[in-house]
């Protein structure tokens, strides 16, 4: 099996802090990796570096064996859903307009229909985005990320501020994308229960990599979970 992602000795320094310190891990094709860590742990910095938005890192990031600093080809194989998509509530765009923005091949209208049906938002296709609930909006941005059939889907805490029913639906969609379509998923979350249920691998990040391995190994080890929770609590106290 190919390595979908390979990260070696990734370090990101800002003037007053090391956001990431010597982080290395591999994600195999078809894996579902849950990345957990307290606020300020470097999860968004990691994603920014993987997406080419931050190029000041040292170390290497490879997608399908291609170093991202040497080749831009991998960008077409990645779908990304940010934590809180930024958009203007009164922007006169419909659901299908937003999803169309993600299309590389403008003429592929059928693909828009297909993806809206898959995410249960087909009946909203002509609805203005300002009229949607948080859960509906989130599915629209996932549809936009998926419309080009990416091989890897990166999600940065995608259920922040979304109601429980929408979260359940969202999780079942992710499960299906991973198990039936073989999409490699990398997803950061604060919800340990959800990561335990969904992800087959877990990475605990707190600027350095505290653990990377099979979910079962992490969640069945009380000492590891306790260490992780204590580190998160300390970080939380430190930030407040």
trRosetta pair geometry for C-beta under 8 A, 3 or more apart (Angstrom, degrees):
i j d omega theta_ij theta_ji phi_ij phi_ji
1 28 5.1 43 122 -169 129 114
1 29 5.4 -147 -178 44 98 98
1 30 7.1 -81 -153 26 134 116
2 28 7.4 135 86 -158 43 66
2 29 4.8 51 66 -24 87 127
2 64 6.1 13 162 -127 135 75
2 65 7.4 -86 -159 -23 105 103
3 6 4.8 45 141 -56 142 104
3 26 5.2 -68 -136 -163 121 108
3 27 7.0 103 -167 69 75 47
3 28 6.1 -68 -112 -104 51 51
3 29 7.3 -174 -145 -28 6 78
3 62 7.4 51 107 97 120 112
3 64 7.5 173 87 -103 63 31
3 65 7.0 110 62 -57 98 72
4 27 5.1 -54 63 103 101 94
4 28 6.4 73 2 152 92 17
4 29 4.6 129 -54 -84 99 59
4 30 7.8 169 -38 5 130 46
4 31 7.0 -144 22 28 129 101
4 63 6.8 -16 166 -151 58 71
4 64 6.5 -13 -139 -62 42 71
4 151 6.8 -159 -136 130 112 109
4 152 5.6 142 172 -83 126 116
4 184 4.3 52 -109 -59 176 177
5 26 6.9 166 91 -157 64 44
5 27 4.1 25 48 41 103 109
5 50 7.3 -6 -140 -137 130 124
5 61 7.5 -25 -163 -168 90 82
5 62 7.1 149 -158 84 42 59
5 63 5.9 -17 -99 -104 66 65
5 152 7.0 97 -48 -122 109 151
5 184 7.5 173 -10 141 100 146
5 186 7.0 18 2 -58 158 143
6 26 5.2 0 -111 -114 72 84
6 27 7.8 -138 -64 29 42 65
6 60 7.6 -1 110 110 92 101
6 61 7.6 154 83 -159 56 38
6 62 4.3 -5 57 57 100 108
6 65 7.5 45 12 -86 133 42
7 10 5.1 -33 178 -24 105 129
7 23 6.3 -16 133 115 126 90
7 24 5.9 -170 105 -135 75 40
7 25 5.6 12 54 49 106 63
7 26 7.5 -163 27 -76 67 42
7 50 7.7 -57 -86 -88 120 101
7 59 7.2 38 179 143 73 127
7 60 7.5 -176 -148 94 39 57
7 61 5.4 -1 -109 -111 78 73
7 62 7.7 -159 -70 27 40 67
8 24 5.0 28 -127 -120 43 104
8 59 5.6 -169 96 -171 59 94
8 60 4.8 11 51 52 103 92
8 62 7.9 26 0 0 102 103
9 22 5.4 -29 -143 -140 65 68
9 23 7.6 116 -149 54 12 38
9 24 5.7 11 -44 -66 45 108
9 58 7.2 -50 127 120 97 85
9 59 3.9 -165 95 -113 69 105
9 60 7.3 46 52 17 87 70
10 20 5.6 -21 120 130 94 137
10 22 7.4 128 59 -143 43 13
10 23 4.5 -38 60 62 98 91
10 24 7.0 155 7 -72 81 52
10 46 7.3 85 121 -123 149 81
10 49 6.5 122 -164 125 129 159
10 57 5.7 -11 -160 179 82 136
10 58 7.6 157 -147 83 36 50
10 59 3.9 -142 -86 84 40 152
10 60 7.7 -105 -75 51 80 28
10 61 6.6 52 -92 -65 123 92
11 18 6.8 -42 -166 -157 91 110
11 20 5.9 -163 -134 100 32 81
11 21 5.8 31 -122 -128 90 36
11 22 5.6 12 -72 -53 103 51
11 23 7.5 153 -71 11 49 76
11 57 6.4 149 73 -163 44 80
11 58 4.9 -10 57 58 99 95
11 59 5.7 127 8 -21 70 117
12 18 7.2 128 81 -168 53 61
12 19 4.4 -37 93 61 109 106
12 20 4.4 56 24 34 95 98
12 42 7.3 154 51 -148 121 114
12 45 5.3 -162 72 168 158 127
12 49 6.3 -127 -68 -66 132 135
12 54 6.7 25 -129 140 135 139
12 56 6.7 86 -141 90 83 88
12 57 4.8 -46 -83 -101 83 89
13 17 7.7 -178 -155 98 58 38
13 18 5.3 -35 -105 -107 74 69
13 19 7.2 -177 -101 12 19 79
13 56 7.8 -104 54 133 66 111
14 17 5.2 8 58 57 102 76
14 18 7.7 -177 25 -92 68 20
14 19 5.8 67 -11 -33 104 106
18 21 4.8 56 141 -71 135 100
18 207 6.3 89 105 -168 90 121
19 42 4.9 137 161 -113 76 99
19 45 4.3 166 146 -101 135 174
19 207 6.7 -146 166 -122 27 87
20 23 5.1 -58 -179 -6 110 126
20 42 4.6 135 -75 -171 81 144
20 45 5.7 -162 -30 108 109 127
20 46 6.2 118 -85 -74 143 81
20 49 7.6 -70 19 -12 154 151
20 57 7.4 -6 63 -125 126 115
20 207 6.1 -163 -111 -157 34 54
20 208 7.9 126 -165 -83 54 37
21 207 5.2 34 8 152 103 91
21 208 4.8 -43 72 -77 103 83
22 59 7.6 161 -121 -77 42 135
22 208 6.6 3 63 -125 85 93
23 42 7.7 -173 -45 120 149 143
23 46 7.1 -65 96 -106 163 113
23 59 7.6 85 57 160 68 176
23 205 7.1 18 -122 -126 136 106
23 208 6.7 -174 -79 -148 80 42
23 209 4.9 117 -134 -38 80 105
24 59 7.7 -142 -80 -156 82 133
24 209 6.9 -108 44 9 51 149
25 203 5.8 -43 -75 -108 177 133
25 209 6.3 161 -43 -125 114 156
25 212 4.5 -138 -113 -150 128 166
27 31 5.0 -140 -170 60 81 140
27 33 5.3 -79 -117 -27 117 143
27 184 6.3 111 142 -178 117 128
27 186 6.3 -49 -110 -79 166 112
27 201 7.4 -173 -122 71 77 148
28 31 4.8 107 60 -37 74 115
28 184 7.7 -159 102 -116 43 122
29 151 7.5 -41 -136 170 99 115
29 182 7.5 18 157 171 93 102
29 184 5.7 -95 -144 -63 45 124
30 178 7.4 107 -167 -171 58 77
30 182 5.2 -45 -103 -157 93 81
30 184 5.9 -47 -28 -82 16 79
31 184 5.6 32 49 -140 68 91
31 185 7.6 -129 105 46 58 60
31 200 6.2 -125 -152 65 70 110
31 201 5.5 -11 -170 14 119 126
32 174 7.7 106 -141 154 126 103
32 178 4.7 18 -76 -143 118 155
32 184 7.7 -159 -76 -157 45 47
32 185 4.7 12 -126 57 74 107
32 187 7.5 -7 -175 12 79 115
32 198 6.2 -112 147 145 139 81
32 199 4.8 -148 120 -130 92 56
32 200 5.1 92 50 11 90 85
32 201 7.0 153 77 28 50 76
33 185 7.0 -171 33 97 62 61
33 186 4.9 -2 64 -114 109 69
33 187 7.1 159 86 25 58 67
33 199 6.0 48 -159 -155 13 120
33 200 7.9 -52 -74 60 46 67
33 201 4.7 -29 -105 81 75 103
33 202 7.1 155 -160 -96 64 23
33 203 6.1 20 -179 -6 112 106
34 187 5.7 -31 -110 75 60 92
34 188 7.7 117 -170 -112 55 27
34 189 6.0 -46 -158 32 100 113
34 194 7.8 163 -125 106 141 79
34 195 3.5 140 166 -142 162 103
34 198 6.8 111 -64 79 122 97
34 199 3.4 -120 -19 -31 105 162
34 201 7.3 176 23 91 68 50
34 202 4.9 -20 67 -111 95 77
34 203 7.4 -178 89 27 47 66
34 215 7.0 59 29 -96 119 114
35 43 5.7 145 124 -128 126 108
35 46 7.4 -144 -168 78 162 153
35 186 6.7 32 -19 -179 115 83
35 187 6.9 179 20 86 81 37
35 188 4.3 -39 74 -99 104 77
35 189 7.4 124 66 17 56 63
35 202 7.7 155 -90 -163 28 57
35 203 4.9 -18 -111 67 75 101
35 205 5.8 7 -173 -1 101 122
36 188 7.4 156 -81 -155 32 66
36 189 6.3 -37 -93 73 79 69
36 190 7.1 110 -141 -116 85 30
36 192 6.4 53 -124 -94 153 76
36 195 5.8 -55 -56 -52 120 170
36 202 6.5 -6 7 -169 109 105
36 203 7.4 164 26 82 64 50
36 204 5.5 -26 73 -109 90 67
36 205 7.3 159 79 24 38 75
36 228 7.2 41 109 -178 123 135
37 41 3.1 -160 144 121 123 170
37 42 7.1 -39 121 45 157 73
37 43 5.6 171 56 -51 119 108
37 188 7.6 -46 32 -152 92 108
37 204 6.1 130 -76 -170 83 56
37 205 3.9 -63 -52 72 148 74
37 206 5.2 -175 -147 -70 108 63
37 210 7.9 146 -102 14 99 120
37 232 7.4 -173 -168 -96 37 97
38 41 5.1 127 58 -50 60 110
38 206 6.4 40 26 -112 94 102
38 231 7.0 -143 -15 121 123 79
38 232 4.1 163 -68 -137 107 72
38 235 3.8 133 91 82 160 142
38 236 6.0 -125 -150 -51 129 77
39 235 7.0 173 57 133 65 114
39 236 7.1 87 31 -98 102 68
39 239 6.1 -9 86 -38 117 173
40 235 6.2 -167 67 179 114 116
40 239 6.1 -179 -11 -80 143 129
41 205 4.9 116 147 110 118 86
41 206 4.6 -70 -136 -111 101 49
41 207 6.3 -121 -164 -31 52 58
41 235 7.0 16 -71 -166 85 167
42 45 4.6 -57 -159 46 69 120
42 46 5.8 81 139 -32 84 95
42 205 5.8 -114 67 155 98 120
42 206 7.6 121 18 -162 104 17
42 207 5.1 121 -22 -95 134 47
43 46 5.7 -52 -154 30 30 115
43 47 6.7 24 152 -14 63 105
43 156 7.0 143 134 -140 107 90
43 157 7.7 87 114 -31 145 103
43 188 4.4 108 -175 -138 136 154
43 205 5.9 137 -76 76 77 139
44 47 5.6 -53 -148 39 37 110
44 48 6.1 41 152 -23 68 104
44 83 7.3 -44 -96 -26 115 130
44 156 6.2 66 -103 -150 78 136
44 188 7.9 -123 -61 55 57 167
45 48 5.6 -50 -144 35 31 113
45 49 6.4 32 155 -19 63 105
45 54 6.6 -28 -158 29 67 167
46 49 5.9 -60 -155 35 27 110
46 50 6.4 24 151 -17 65 109
46 205 6.9 -65 -34 -147 148 165
47 50 5.5 -55 -145 38 34 111
47 51 6.0 22 159 -11 69 112
47 80 7.6 126 -178 -143 114 118
47 154 5.9 146 -137 166 106 132
47 156 5.4 -65 -23 -80 174 118
47 188 7.3 -95 -46 -13 126 133
48 51 6.0 -63 -142 44 26 103
48 53 4.3 -85 -160 73 79 110
48 54 4.1 58 128 -7 109 113
49 52 8.0 46 178 -64 28 21
49 53 7.6 -79 -59 55 22 71
49 54 4.8 -52 -79 72 63 105
49 55 7.8 138 -134 -85 67 30
49 57 4.9 43 -132 -28 129 146
49 61 6.2 162 138 -45 98 152
50 61 5.8 -156 -108 -167 60 147
50 68 7.5 150 -157 -30 43 168
50 154 6.7 167 102 -106 137 158
51 78 7.1 -164 -112 125 77 150
51 80 6.0 40 -106 -88 132 156
51 154 7.1 -141 -67 70 105 158
52 55 6.8 16 -162 -72 59 94
52 68 6.1 -137 -76 161 96 123
52 72 7.7 46 -98 -124 161 85
52 75 7.0 -37 4 -89 144 111
54 57 6.5 77 122 -30 99 99
55 69 7.2 115 -148 -108 102 99
57 61 7.6 56 82 -22 145 115
60 67 5.7 -63 -158 -126 111 103
60 69 7.8 -101 -131 11 74 113
61 67 7.3 103 72 -152 50 59
61 68 5.0 -21 92 17 100 122
61 69 7.8 105 48 -23 86 85
62 65 5.8 -1 169 -135 128 13
62 66 6.0 151 -156 67 82 32
62 67 5.4 -45 -94 -86 86 47
62 68 6.9 -165 -105 -23 30 78
63 66 5.8 -25 67 58 70 91
63 68 6.2 65 2 -71 99 99
63 74 3.6 107 72 -146 136 146
63 77 6.7 164 155 72 135 125
63 78 7.2 -80 -124 -55 158 115
63 152 7.0 -109 -142 1 118 152
64 74 6.4 174 33 -107 102 104
64 77 7.1 20 -8 74 134 167
64 151 7.7 45 -53 86 127 153
66 70 7.0 -136 -179 75 78 96
66 71 4.3 -68 -179 60 122 136
66 73 6.2 -58 162 56 174 108
66 74 5.5 -172 73 -46 126 114
67 70 4.4 55 78 17 104 110
67 71 6.7 106 66 17 58 89
68 71 7.0 -82 -124 64 29 65
68 72 7.7 65 -163 -101 67 44
68 74 6.0 -76 -103 46 87 139
71 74 6.6 92 107 -10 97 92
72 75 5.4 -14 175 -5 76 120
73 76 6.7 -50 179 21 51 106
73 77 7.8 31 136 -8 71 108
74 77 5.5 -67 -164 38 55 110
74 78 6.6 43 147 -23 82 110
75 78 6.1 -69 -153 33 36 108
76 104 6.9 12 -133 -62 104 157
76 148 6.8 -113 -171 150 75 140
76 150 7.7 -168 145 -109 45 79
77 150 5.5 110 173 -154 39 74
77 151 4.4 -14 -174 24 105 103
77 152 6.0 59 132 17 88 92
78 150 5.4 51 -157 -154 6 133
78 151 7.7 -41 -72 53 46 71
78 152 5.0 -23 -109 74 72 102
78 153 7.7 151 -162 -94 57 27
78 154 6.3 6 -171 -2 106 111
79 102 7.9 35 -130 -164 97 133
79 142 8.0 66 149 -160 130 54
79 145 3.4 103 176 165 106 88
79 146 5.4 31 -126 -74 167 46
79 148 7.0 171 -79 52 99 93
79 150 3.7 -161 -23 15 91 149
79 152 7.2 -177 27 93 68 51
79 153 4.7 -17 68 -112 105 74
79 154 7.2 176 88 25 51 67
80 145 5.8 -155 49 -125 29 119
80 153 7.8 174 -79 -161 31 52
80 154 4.8 -11 -111 66 76 102
80 155 7.8 173 -157 -79 47 39
80 156 7.8 21 -173 -10 89 101
81 85 7.5 -61 -165 -59 68 108
81 138 7.6 64 -174 -166 133 77
81 141 5.3 112 -134 127 95 107
81 142 5.5 -7 -85 -89 142 66
81 145 5.1 -78 -57 -34 84 154
81 153 7.4 17 -3 -179 103 95
81 154 7.3 -176 28 93 64 55
81 155 4.7 1 58 -116 109 77
81 156 7.0 -161 95 25 63 70
81 158 5.1 26 116 -103 126 125
82 85 5.4 126 61 -82 104 60
82 86 7.7 -23 87 -7 149 78
82 141 7.7 -85 38 174 72 144
82 156 5.5 -14 -149 48 42 122
83 156 4.5 -69 -54 112 79 103
83 157 4.7 20 -121 66 98 100
83 158 7.1 -128 -121 -85 40 41
83 160 5.9 29 -178 12 89 140
84 160 6.4 -66 -67 78 90 130
84 161 7.6 44 -103 26 105 134
85 137 7.4 -150 50 154 124 106
85 141 4.9 -156 -44 -99 151 149
87 91 5.9 -92 171 21 94 143
87 98 8.0 -14 -113 -114 157 125
87 129 6.5 -34 126 118 149 145
88 91 4.0 108 74 -42 96 102
89 129 7.9 -138 -144 104 41 86
89 130 4.4 88 174 -123 67 102
90 130 5.7 45 -87 -82 32 154
91 129 6.8 -7 73 54 99 117
91 130 7.0 156 43 -48 62 105
92 128 6.6 -58 -145 -127 48 115
93 97 4.0 -135 -165 90 90 138
93 98 5.6 103 138 -55 128 82
93 128 7.1 110 74 -146 38 67
93 129 5.5 6 82 -1 90 117
94 97 4.7 107 50 -1 68 103
94 98 7.4 -133 96 -5 40 84
94 125 6.8 44 150 151 119 50
94 126 5.2 -40 -151 -151 144 35
94 127 6.2 122 -150 66 84 31
94 128 6.0 -66 -97 -90 59 41
94 129 7.1 154 -152 -34 16 76
95 98 6.0 -57 -156 32 31 109
95 99 6.6 23 153 -12 66 108
95 116 7.1 95 134 -120 122 122
95 121 6.3 -148 -171 147 149 119
95 124 4.9 91 -34 121 161 92
95 125 5.2 -119 75 -135 116 30
95 126 7.2 -42 32 -10 97 13
95 127 5.5 39 -20 56 112 82
95 129 6.5 136 -76 -80 56 78
95 132 7.4 105 -81 -66 104 137
95 140 5.3 -118 -141 -117 87 121
95 143 7.9 39 175 61 95 151
96 99 5.6 -54 -144 41 38 110
96 100 6.0 48 153 -29 68 105
96 112 5.6 69 -148 168 94 136
96 116 7.0 -34 -91 -65 84 144
96 125 4.5 37 -44 -172 109 89
96 126 7.0 -7 7 -75 114 48
97 100 5.6 -56 -150 32 28 116
97 101 7.0 40 150 -31 61 96
98 101 5.8 -44 -164 14 35 116
98 102 7.9 30 145 -15 58 97
98 129 5.9 82 -42 -72 139 135
98 140 5.4 40 88 164 142 116
98 141 7.5 -63 153 -82 129 57
98 143 7.9 85 101 78 99 108
98 144 5.7 -74 142 -71 85 127
99 102 6.0 -53 -170 27 44 111
99 103 7.6 55 138 -34 66 96
99 112 5.2 125 110 -138 125 95
99 115 6.5 174 -163 85 136 127
99 116 6.7 -98 -38 -65 171 96
99 140 6.6 -112 -57 -165 91 75
99 143 4.7 -41 -109 121 117 113
99 144 5.0 -134 -116 -81 49 68
99 147 5.5 134 179 -67 88 141
100 103 5.4 -40 -162 8 48 120
100 106 7.7 45 -175 -139 99 67
100 112 6.1 -8 -76 -95 75 138
100 147 7.9 -154 -95 -178 23 169
101 144 6.2 -3 67 -141 92 119
102 143 7.7 174 28 118 149 62
102 144 3.8 156 -37 -173 135 69
102 145 6.5 -115 -132 -62 148 21
102 146 7.9 47 135 46 155 37
102 147 4.4 119 96 39 118 124
102 148 6.3 -129 148 -20 93 98
103 106 6.1 120 111 -97 123 35
103 108 5.7 -171 -153 57 127 107
103 111 6.9 132 -111 79 113 128
103 112 7.1 -52 -60 -64 130 98
103 147 5.4 -72 -75 128 72 131
103 148 6.7 155 -126 -69 40 87
104 148 5.5 64 -4 -111 104 126
105 108 4.6 72 91 -19 102 115
108 111 4.3 11 149 9 109 122
108 112 7.4 132 114 -21 75 81
108 147 8.0 141 101 165 123 99
109 112 5.6 -47 -163 23 47 114
109 113 7.0 45 146 -15 70 100
110 113 5.6 -53 -158 35 41 113
110 114 6.2 44 147 -24 70 107
111 114 5.4 -52 -147 35 34 118
111 115 6.3 27 158 -16 68 106
111 147 5.8 102 134 -169 113 82
112 115 6.3 -61 -147 38 27 102
112 116 6.3 25 156 -18 64 110
112 125 7.9 97 145 -137 108 119
112 147 6.5 10 -93 -135 60 124
113 116 5.9 -62 -148 37 27 109
113 117 6.4 24 157 -18 65 108
113 122 7.1 46 -159 -128 64 106
113 125 7.9 -5 -106 -99 63 149
114 117 6.1 -62 -157 35 26 108
114 118 6.4 26 150 -21 64 110
115 118 5.4 -50 -146 34 35 116
115 119 6.4 14 160 -2 67 109
115 143 4.8 128 137 -153 114 90
115 146 5.5 163 -142 95 127 107
115 147 5.2 -96 -8 -98 166 71
116 119 6.3 -69 -146 48 27 95
116 121 5.2 -96 -160 80 78 79
116 122 4.4 114 126 -92 103 62
116 124 7.7 -151 -162 58 114 80
116 125 5.6 26 -159 -84 164 102
116 143 6.0 42 -83 -138 57 149
117 120 7.6 32 -176 -74 33 31
117 122 4.6 29 -84 -61 62 130
118 143 7.9 146 66 -111 97 91
118 146 7.9 -108 85 115 138 148
118 173 7.8 105 144 -143 83 103
119 139 4.6 157 163 -177 122 109
119 142 6.2 158 -119 87 145 113
119 143 5.1 -116 19 -72 154 100
119 146 7.8 148 -49 43 126 144
119 173 6.1 45 -122 -134 73 144
120 139 7.1 -63 64 -167 81 159
120 169 7.0 -83 48 -177 148 130
120 173 7.9 -117 10 -81 106 122
121 124 4.6 -50 -177 40 83 118
121 125 7.4 124 130 -63 79 62
121 136 6.3 127 -117 -155 118 83
121 139 5.1 160 -41 112 135 128
121 140 6.3 -142 149 -74 169 72
121 143 6.7 -102 50 -43 132 144
122 125 6.0 -12 -171 -39 44 108
124 127 4.4 -52 -167 20 76 129
124 132 6.9 67 -169 -102 143 110
124 136 6.2 160 -101 -167 172 125
124 140 7.7 -94 106 -76 132 108
127 131 5.5 -112 177 70 103 121
127 132 6.5 111 122 -67 127 91
128 131 5.0 86 69 0 87 105
129 132 5.7 -42 -160 6 49 120
129 137 6.6 86 -168 -118 91 95
129 140 6.6 -171 -120 117 104 171
132 136 4.0 -130 -169 92 107 120
132 137 4.5 141 105 -61 127 81
132 140 6.8 -22 -159 -17 177 136
133 136 4.8 93 51 8 76 103
133 137 6.9 -142 91 -8 37 90
133 163 7.3 -35 164 9 128 119
133 166 7.1 -155 114 -66 120 145
134 137 5.8 -59 -147 36 27 112
134 138 6.3 30 155 -23 63 106
134 161 5.6 -131 -146 123 152 88
134 162 4.6 -156 124 -106 116 67
134 163 6.7 128 60 -7 115 79
134 166 6.8 169 92 64 83 167
135 138 5.7 -52 -150 31 30 114
135 139 6.8 28 153 -17 62 103
135 162 4.9 109 -80 -162 72 106
135 163 5.8 -66 -39 42 122 86
135 165 7.1 -40 -81 86 169 78
135 166 2.4 -112 -120 -126 139 153
135 167 7.4 -99 -110 -38 112 50
135 169 7.1 75 -179 53 126 123
135 170 7.1 -128 -150 -44 91 114
136 139 5.9 -58 -157 35 34 109
136 140 6.6 38 146 -24 66 102
136 166 7.5 -95 -35 -120 49 131
137 140 5.5 -50 -154 28 36 115
137 141 6.7 28 152 -13 66 102
138 141 6.0 -56 -153 37 34 106
138 142 6.5 35 148 -19 65 104
138 158 6.1 116 -160 168 118 96
138 159 7.2 51 -145 -103 164 53
138 162 5.7 -16 -20 -93 151 142
138 166 6.9 107 43 160 129 127
138 170 6.6 -19 114 -100 131 134
139 142 5.4 -50 -146 36 38 113
139 143 6.3 45 150 -25 66 100
139 166 7.9 -122 -33 -161 107 104
139 169 7.9 -32 -75 115 129 118
139 170 7.1 -134 -77 -97 88 88
139 173 7.5 141 -121 -28 100 174
140 143 5.6 -50 -151 32 32 114
140 144 6.6 35 148 -21 63 102
141 144 5.4 -43 -147 32 38 116
141 145 6.5 39 151 -19 63 103
142 145 5.5 -55 -151 38 35 112
142 146 6.1 21 154 -12 68 114
142 155 7.9 3 -104 -101 97 117
142 158 7.5 67 -72 -167 105 149
142 170 7.8 167 -37 -139 157 94
142 173 7.2 78 134 126 159 143
143 146 5.9 -67 -142 44 28 103
143 147 6.2 49 157 -56 66 95
144 147 6.1 -31 -145 -6 27 117
145 150 6.9 -50 159 7 76 138
145 153 6.3 91 137 -136 126 94
146 149 7.3 42 177 -80 64 30
146 150 6.6 -104 -122 21 46 95
146 153 7.0 -4 -85 -99 87 123
146 177 7.4 -102 -113 -124 136 133
150 153 6.0 127 86 -72 124 68
150 183 6.9 67 91 -140 77 115
151 183 6.6 -174 -170 -132 31 67
151 184 6.3 26 145 19 74 102
152 183 7.1 154 -105 -176 19 80
152 184 4.6 -28 -108 74 74 105
152 185 7.7 163 -161 -86 58 27
152 186 6.8 10 -176 3 103 105
153 177 6.7 7 3 140 154 144
153 183 5.3 39 -8 154 110 127
153 184 7.2 170 22 85 66 52
153 185 5.0 -16 66 -111 100 74
153 186 7.4 178 89 30 51 64
153 187 7.9 11 109 -66 92 92
154 186 5.0 -13 -112 70 73 102
154 187 7.7 -180 -158 -78 39 48
155 158 4.4 -48 -176 -29 112 125
155 174 7.9 -62 -7 -109 159 127
155 185 7.1 -4 6 -168 111 96
155 186 7.3 169 26 90 66 52
155 187 4.4 3 60 -118 108 83
155 188 7.1 -158 99 27 65 63
156 188 5.4 7 -135 43 52 116
157 160 5.2 44 141 -38 106 109
157 188 5.4 -44 -44 97 72 92
157 189 6.1 140 -107 -102 63 45
157 190 6.8 32 -121 -11 113 88
158 162 8.0 4 134 -7 65 143
158 170 7.2 -163 110 179 116 142
158 187 7.3 -63 5 -148 110 100
159 162 4.6 -95 -161 41 69 123
159 166 7.8 165 -138 107 97 95
159 167 5.0 66 -151 -114 140 98
159 170 6.2 166 -88 81 110 158
159 189 7.5 26 30 -124 106 103
159 191 7.5 -10 62 -9 131 140
162 166 4.9 -105 169 90 107 126
162 167 5.6 137 103 -64 109 84
162 170 7.2 44 126 -19 155 150
163 166 5.1 86 64 14 77 105
163 167 7.0 -139 102 -12 37 91
164 167 5.4 -53 -148 31 34 116
164 168 6.6 36 156 -21 66 100
165 168 5.9 -50 -154 30 32 111
165 169 6.7 29 150 -14 63 106
166 169 5.7 -56 -150 39 35 112
166 170 6.0 41 151 -25 67 108
167 170 5.5 -55 -148 36 30 116
167 171 6.4 31 154 -21 65 103
167 194 7.9 -87 170 -99 114 140
168 171 5.9 -54 -151 33 29 110
168 172 6.7 25 153 -16 63 104
169 172 5.9 -58 -153 36 32 107
169 173 6.5 35 149 -21 65 105
170 173 5.6 -54 -152 33 32 114
170 174 6.6 32 151 -19 65 103
171 174 5.6 -51 -149 34 35 112
171 175 6.3 39 152 -24 66 104
171 194 6.4 -123 -104 -149 132 106
171 197 7.4 22 -176 99 138 126
171 198 6.0 -119 -158 -79 100 132
172 175 5.5 -47 -147 32 35 116
172 176 6.4 36 153 -19 64 105
173 176 5.8 -59 -152 37 30 110
173 177 6.4 32 152 -22 66 105
174 177 5.7 -53 -147 33 32 112
174 178 6.3 23 157 -13 65 110
174 185 6.2 89 -167 -131 100 165
174 187 7.2 24 -150 -69 145 157
174 198 6.3 18 103 -157 126 137
175 178 6.1 -66 -154 41 26 107
175 179 6.0 -1 163 1 67 116
175 198 6.2 -115 -80 -132 89 92
176 179 6.3 -63 -128 48 26 93
176 180 5.1 -12 -173 16 69 120
176 181 7.3 52 140 -1 68 98
177 180 7.3 -43 -95 51 10 85
177 181 5.3 -40 -158 43 48 121
177 183 4.7 -35 157 40 94 129
177 185 6.8 96 98 -64 114 124
178 181 7.4 3 -35 55 7 78
178 182 7.4 38 -172 -120 36 13
178 183 5.9 -85 -91 64 47 76
178 184 7.8 69 -125 -113 85 18
178 185 5.2 -65 -83 -4 113 124
179 182 8.0 0 173 -67 11 45
185 199 8.0 -126 92 -108 108 83
187 195 8.0 -170 93 -106 106 85
187 198 7.8 -28 62 109 148 135
187 199 7.1 -146 53 -81 110 116
189 194 5.9 -98 159 80 157 121
189 195 5.5 -178 70 -60 127 103
191 194 3.9 37 112 17 120 116
191 195 6.5 154 93 -17 67 84
192 195 5.6 -56 -147 38 35 112
192 196 6.1 40 153 -24 67 106
192 219 7.8 147 172 -107 101 105
192 225 7.6 91 -166 -144 148 106
193 196 5.6 -55 -151 34 30 115
193 197 6.4 24 154 -16 65 107
194 197 5.8 -58 -148 38 32 108
194 198 5.9 1 165 2 69 118
195 198 6.4 -71 -132 49 23 93
195 199 5.0 -19 -167 16 68 124
195 202 6.0 81 161 -110 122 113
195 215 6.9 -169 144 -128 82 120
196 199 7.6 -19 -64 43 11 87
196 215 6.1 152 -130 175 47 120
196 219 4.8 97 -120 -99 109 157
199 202 5.7 107 107 -75 135 76
199 215 5.3 143 96 -72 85 134
200 214 6.7 -43 162 -142 69 78
200 215 5.9 -125 -165 1 21 114
201 212 7.3 24 173 -175 109 73
201 213 6.7 -140 -147 130 86 19
201 214 5.9 -65 -104 -107 66 39
201 215 6.2 -133 -101 -37 11 79
202 211 7.0 12 105 109 95 107
202 212 7.5 -155 97 -134 49 44
202 213 7.1 -14 56 65 75 54
202 214 7.6 35 16 143 83 18
202 215 4.8 98 -24 -99 108 69
202 218 4.9 -76 62 20 136 157
202 219 7.6 108 -7 -35 156 92
203 209 6.4 -54 -168 -142 100 103
203 211 7.0 -178 -147 93 38 61
203 212 4.5 7 -111 -106 84 89
204 209 7.2 111 76 -168 60 57
204 210 4.1 -59 103 67 110 107
204 211 4.3 41 26 41 113 92
204 212 7.5 -141 25 -63 64 55
204 218 7.3 157 -33 -139 115 138
204 228 5.3 -98 -139 -117 147 120
205 208 7.8 -171 -153 90 59 25
205 209 6.1 -33 -104 -106 69 59
205 210 6.9 -171 -93 10 15 90
206 210 5.5 35 19 -35 101 123
206 231 5.5 -88 -60 151 170 132
206 232 7.7 -129 -91 -77 127 62
206 235 6.7 -134 -144 -62 117 146
209 212 5.6 -17 177 -30 127 112
210 227 7.5 -172 176 121 128 113
210 228 6.5 141 114 -101 147 84
210 231 6.9 -164 -102 43 159 171
211 218 5.8 121 136 -107 145 113
211 224 6.1 65 -79 -161 158 122
211 228 7.3 -60 12 -76 129 118
213 217 4.9 -51 121 68 125 140
213 218 6.3 152 71 -46 96 95
214 217 4.5 92 66 0 88 105
214 218 7.3 -167 93 -4 48 85
215 218 5.8 -64 -155 39 34 107
215 219 5.8 9 162 -3 75 115
216 219 6.4 -63 -133 47 25 96
216 220 5.6 12 171 -10 65 118
217 220 6.6 -60 -133 41 16 101
217 221 6.5 8 162 -16 55 119
218 221 6.2 -78 -157 36 23 105
218 224 5.5 -121 -151 117 63 144
218 225 7.0 109 159 -67 76 80
219 225 6.5 62 -130 -72 45 123
221 224 4.0 52 100 11 115 114
221 225 6.7 156 89 -13 63 85
222 225 5.8 -59 -147 40 34 109
222 226 5.9 35 155 -22 69 110
223 226 5.7 -57 -145 38 28 112
223 227 6.2 30 155 -20 65 106
224 227 5.8 -54 -148 35 29 111
224 228 6.3 29 154 -19 64 107
225 228 5.7 -56 -150 37 30 113
225 229 6.2 30 152 -20 66 107
226 229 5.7 -54 -145 36 30 110
226 230 6.3 29 156 -19 65 106
227 230 5.9 -56 -148 36 28 109
227 231 6.3 28 154 -19 64 107
228 231 5.9 -58 -151 36 29 110
228 232 6.4 28 152 -19 64 108
229 232 5.6 -55 -149 36 31 112
229 233 6.3 33 153 -22 66 105
230 233 5.6 -52 -147 34 32 112
230 234 6.4 33 154 -20 65 104
231 234 5.9 -53 -150 34 30 111
231 235 6.4 30 152 -19 64 107
232 235 5.7 -57 -150 36 31 112
232 236 6.2 36 151 -24 66 106
233 236 5.5 -53 -149 33 31 115
233 237 6.4 31 153 -19 66 104
234 237 5.8 -53 -150 36 31 110
234 238 6.2 36 149 -25 64 108
235 238 5.4 -53 -150 33 31 117
235 239 6.5 25 153 -18 64 106
236 239 6.0 -61 -152 35 28 106
236 240 6.6 3 158 -3 64 112
237 240 6.3 -73 -146 45 29 95
